[in-house]
């Protein structure tokens, strides 16, 4: 299976700092040169959920920018089953769920059912010039 990785720019390294406060686990690697972060998408989603919950009531401008960044990132990395999923046979649904079990976000569901990650890892790229994550896996 091919590894799926999404690279997204980060304009403020304080976004990385806030994320690292909430990223519990070892499924990430950080470049010591540019501070970019390559992180397992499931870990990222759970960390973002915690960040958004804490920042929802904040009136601090920086917190607002961080909230907006992560809130806008979620739809790019999380998805629900495709529309046609609910119109296929039960056996086909079971097969789809089995094939996508590694992408399922446990303990997190949307109004449309279970959520799944779109990518294996996400690179939060602080520097577009650093080539630190081109060939590295966490």
Secondary structure, 3 states (H helix, E strand, C coil): CCCCEEEEECCCHHHHHHHHHHCCCCCEEECCCCCCEEEEHHHHHHHHHHHHHHHCCCCCHHHHHHHHHHHHHHHHHEEECCHHHHHCCHHHHHHHHHHCHHHEEEEEEECCEEEEECCCEEEEECCCCCCCCCCCCC
